């Protein structure tokens, strides 16, 4: 399968998280996750730190990708020091540094046909007493199984929603977002792929296989047309639980940005925070980068980790909807 979303690679002694499914030939797109220091490893966050780290070692690691139309952190495969594949439940039995809850969760999922693998800090051996368990499943079939099994486990009380943990996660990772804690929480409590098992917070990242992806290498040439904010109707949520995730949409209202925004056919993101964010038939607020494909002249909105980028469901937010819409309108007015 090769290094794709959920895998890690080691470059210049530091660990990078692989992003997405489509990579330039001979390279892997990855962001700095754990930077090597004299004392060990320190957590890294954000593309800015990734670009700075790679630039220290040479401009050639910042690669302009014609398909995405972006300069990407893309390290040559030949220069990697290690490629780390997520671990299956059988391999965990050889490790003595993991809590019993991690193994029990993965074994219970396996008993019901879900082939979850361990990734994140626990894969790297850099976890601590309060670390979450980051799991990943591969293929559309496995994602469907995970949604069904975890939904059933939640209905029976085997998996719980830990609001305190979700708010802590917001404070640590998303505090700079245009969406506030109540707005994030309204979405997170609806999601089946995260929860708490025997007191252990966990998340399951669903990754479809490269051959199941809606794009193939060299099929598109995306170019940015600037920022845009829209209200849309979700027509199709087939890839909504996945990372990368995608929502087929029909624009309803242009809040700000170029008029071509009303021709957008889908919203796409590489960020797992936007998986399960909306459902078919719901109305969504979308803010991100308006892009056009120079091959087909189709339009999409690409939602990244920028503070102002978001996907928000009106049905999830309820009374919070109008306040967020006005906040997004204000961002456009500032521009």
C-alpha positions in Angstrom: 0.0 0.0 0.0 2.9 2.3 0.6 3.1 5.4 2.9 -0.3 7.1 2.9 -2.5 8.9 5.5 -2.0 7.3 8.9 1.7 6.3 8.2 4.8 8.0 9.6 8.2 8.6 8.1 11.5 9.6 9.7 13.6 12.3 8.1 16.7 14.0 9.7 15.9 12.2 12.9 12.4 13.7 13.2 9.0 12.0 12.7 6.6 13.2 9.9 2.9 12.3 9.5 2.1 11.3 6.0 -0.8 13.3 4.5 -3.3 12.3 1.9 -3.3 9.5 -0.8 -1.8 11.2 -3.9 1.9 12.0 -3.8 4.4 13.3 -6.4 6.4 10.6 -8.0 9.3 9.5 -5.8 8.2 11.7 -2.9 5.9 11.6 0.1 3.9 14.5 1.3 4.2 14.8 5.1 4.0 17.3 7.9 6.4 17.5 10.9 4.8 15.8 13.9 7.7 15.2 16.4 10.9 17.1 16.1 14.1 15.6 17.4 15.8 17.5 20.3 18.7 16.7 22.6 16.2 15.7 25.4 14.2 13.5 23.0 11.3 14.6 20.9 9.1 17.6 21.1 5.6 17.9 19.5 5.4 20.0 16.4 2.2 21.6 15.0 1.4 23.3 11.8 2.6 23.8 8.3 4.7 26.8 9.2 7.0 24.8 11.5 7.1 22.0 8.8 8.2 24.5 6.1 10.8 26.1 8.4 12.3 22.7 9.3 12.5 21.5 5.7 13.9 24.9 4.5 16.7 24.5 7.0 17.8 21.4 5.1 17.2 22.6 1.5 14.7 24.3 -0.7 14.3 21.0 -2.7 12.1 19.6 0.0 9.5 22.3 -0.7 8.0 21.0 -3.9 5.6 22.7 -6.3 3.0 20.1 -7.1 1.2 20.9 -10.4 -1.8 18.8 -9.5 -2.7 20.6 -6.3 -1.3 23.9 -7.4 0.5 24.3 -4.1 4.1 24.2 -2.7 4.1 21.0 -0.6 6.4 19.6 2.1 7.5 16.6 0.0 10.5 14.5 1.0 12.2 12.1 -1.5 11.5 8.5 -0.6 15.2 7.7 -1.1 16.2 10.1 1.7 13.8 8.7 4.4 15.5 7.0 7.4 12.4 5.0 8.3 8.9 4.3 7.1 6.5 3.4 9.9 3.3 1.5 9.1 0.4 1.5 11.6 0.4 -1.6 13.8 -2.3 -4.2 13.8 -3.6 -5.8 17.0 -1.4 -8.9 16.7 1.8 -6.8 16.7 0.6 -5.0 19.9 0.9 -8.2 21.9 4.7 -7.9 21.7 4.7 -4.4 23.3 4.7 -3.8 27.0 4.4 0.0 27.0 0.6 0.2 26.1 -2.3 0.2 28.4 -4.7 -2.8 28.5 -7.5 -0.5 27.3 -5.8 0.0 24.0 -5.4 -3.7 23.3 -8.9 -4.4 24.6 -10.5 -1.8 22.3 -8.6 -3.1 19.2 -9.4 -6.7 20.1 -13.1 -5.9 20.5 -13.2 -4.2 17.2 -11.3 -7.1 15.6 -13.8 -9.5 17.0 -16.5 -7.7 15.0 -14.5 -7.5 11.8 -12.9 -4.1 12.1 -9.2 -4.3 11.3 -8.1 -1.2 13.3 -4.4 -0.3 13.4 -2.5 1.9 15.9 -1.0 5.1 14.7 0.0 8.5 16.3 2.2 8.9 19.4 1.5 5.3 20.5 2.9 3.9 17.2 6.0 6.0 17.7 6.4 5.1 21.4 6.1 8.8 22.4 2.9 8.6 24.3 2.3 9.5 27.9 -0.2 8.6 30.6 -2.8 11.0 29.2 -2.4 10.3 25.5 -5.3 9.4 23.2 -5.3 6.3 21.2 -5.2 7.1 17.5 -6.5 4.3 15.3 -6.9 4.0 11.6 -8.9 1.7 9.3 -8.2 1.3 5.6 -10.8 0.9 2.7 -14.4 2.0 2.3 -15.5 -1.5 3.5 -13.6 -1.2 6.7 -14.9 2.3 7.3 -18.5 1.1 7.0 -17.7 -1.7 9.5 -16.1 0.7 11.9 -19.1 3.1 11.8 -21.5 0.3 12.4 -19.6 -1.4 15.2 -18.7 1.8 17.0 -22.3 3.0 16.7 -23.5 -0.2 18.3 -20.9 0.0 21.0 -22.0 3.5 21.9 -25.7 2.5 22.0 -24.7 -0.3 24.5 -22.6 2.1 26.6 -19.3 0.4 25.6 -18.2 3.7 24.1 -19.0 7.0 25.7 -18.8 10.7 24.7 -16.4 12.4 27.0 -17.3 16.1 26.8 -14.5 17.1 29.2 -11.9 15.5 26.9 -13.4 17.0 23.8 -13.2 20.5 25.3 -9.6 19.9 26.3 -8.8 18.8 22.8 -10.3 22.0 21.5 -8.2 24.1 23.9 -5.0 22.3 22.9 -5.4 22.0 19.1 -8.2 24.2 17.8 -8.2 27.3 20.0 -7.2 29.5 17.1 -10.2 28.4 15.0 -13.0 30.8 13.9 -15.4 28.2 15.4 -15.6 28.4 19.2 -15.7 25.5 21.7 -19.5 25.2 21.8 -19.6 25.1 18.0 -16.9 22.4 17.7 -18.5 20.4 20.5 -21.9 20.5 18.7 -20.3 18.7 15.8 -18.0 16.3 17.8 -20.7 14.8 19.9 -22.4 13.5 16.7 -19.4 11.7 15.4 -19.2 7.9 15.6 -15.4 7.6 15.0 -14.4 9.0 18.3 -15.2 8.5 21.9 -14.0 7.1 25.2 -13.5 3.4 25.9 -12.8 2.3 29.5 -11.7 5.8 30.2 -9.4 5.9 27.2 -10.1 8.7 24.7 -9.7 7.4 21.1 -10.4 8.3 17.6 -10.5 6.2 14.4 -9.3 7.8 11.2 -11.0 6.2 8.2 -8.8 6.2 5.1 -10.1 4.9 1.8 -7.5 3.2 -0.5 -5.8 5.1 -3.3 -7.7 3.1 -5.9 -11.0 4.2 -4.2 -10.1 7.9 -4.3 -12.1 10.4 -6.4 -8.9 11.6 -8.1 -5.8 9.9 -9.6 -2.4 11.3 -10.2 -2.2 13.8 -13.0 -6.0 13.9 -13.5 -6.3 17.6 -12.4 -4.4 20.9 -12.3 -5.9 22.9 -9.4 -5.3 26.6 -9.1 -6.4 29.0 -6.3 -8.9 31.8 -7.1 -8.7 33.2 -3.6 -10.8 32.7 -0.5 -14.5 32.2 -0.5 -17.4 31.6 1.9 -20.6 29.8 1.0 -23.8 28.3 2.3 -24.4 25.0 0.6 -26.7 22.0 0.6 -24.9 18.7 1.1 -26.0 16.4 -1.8 -23.7 13.4 -1.0 -21.7 12.4 2.1 -20.2 9.1 0.9 -16.6 10.3 1.7 -17.6 12.5 4.7 -16.2 10.1 7.4 -12.9 9.7 5.6 -9.5 11.5 5.7 -9.2 13.0 3.1 -12.9 13.9 3.2 -15.2 15.2 0.6 -18.8 16.5 0.4 -20.7 16.9 -2.8 -22.6 20.2 -2.5 -25.0 22.6 -4.2 -24.2 26.3 -3.4 -27.2 28.2 -2.0 -25.7 31.6 -1.0 -22.4 33.3 -1.7 -21.3 35.2 1.5 -18.2 36.6 0.0 -15.6 35.8 -2.6 -15.7 35.4 -6.4 -18.9 34.7 -8.2 -17.5 31.4 -9.4 -18.1 30.1 -5.9 -21.7 29.5 -6.9 -20.4 26.9 -9.4 -18.6 24.8 -6.7 -19.4 21.1 -7.0 -17.7 19.8 -3.8 -15.8 20.7 -0.7 -12.6 18.8 0.1 -10.2 18.6 3.1 -7.1 16.7 4.1 -7.9 17.4 7.8 -9.5 14.7 9.9 -11.1 17.4 12.0 -13.6 17.9 9.2 -14.6 14.2 8.8 -18.2 13.4 9.8 -18.8 17.2 9.9 -22.0 17.2 7.9 -24.6 14.8 6.5 -26.5 14.5 3.2 -29.5 16.8 3.2 -28.0 19.2 5.7 -27.1 22.9 5.1 -23.5 23.8 5.6 -21.4 26.9 6.0 -18.1 26.5 4.2 -15.1 28.8 4.1 -11.9 27.9 2.3 -9.9 28.3 -0.8 -11.8 28.5 -4.1 -10.0 26.4 -6.7 -10.5 25.7 -10.4 -9.2 22.7 -12.3 -7.5 23.9 -15.5 -8.2 20.6 -17.2 -12.0 20.4 -16.7 -12.9 23.9 -15.4 -14.6 22.4 -12.4 -14.7 24.3 -9.1 -14.2 23.1 -5.5 -13.5 24.6 -2.1 -10.4 23.3 -0.4 -10.6 23.5 3.4 -7.2 23.5 5.2 -6.1 24.2 8.7 -6.3 28.0 8.3 -8.0 29.7 11.2 -10.8 31.0 9.0 -11.4 27.7 7.1 -14.3 25.6 8.3 -17.2 23.3 7.5 -20.2 23.7 9.8 -23.6 22.1 9.8 -26.7 24.1 10.5 -28.5 21.1 11.9 -25.6 20.4 14.3 -25.3 24.0 15.4 -29.0 24.8 15.9 -29.2 28.2 17.7 -25.5 28.8 17.2 -25.8 28.9 13.4 -26.6 32.5 12.9 -23.8 33.7 15.1 -21.2 31.8 13.2 -22.6 32.9 9.9 -22.3 36.6 11.0 -18.7 35.9 12.2 -17.8 34.5 8.8 -19.4 37.4 7.0 -17.3 39.7 9.1 -14.1 37.9 7.9 -15.1 38.8 4.3 -15.7 42.4 5.3 -12.3 42.6 6.7 -10.8 41.5 3.4 
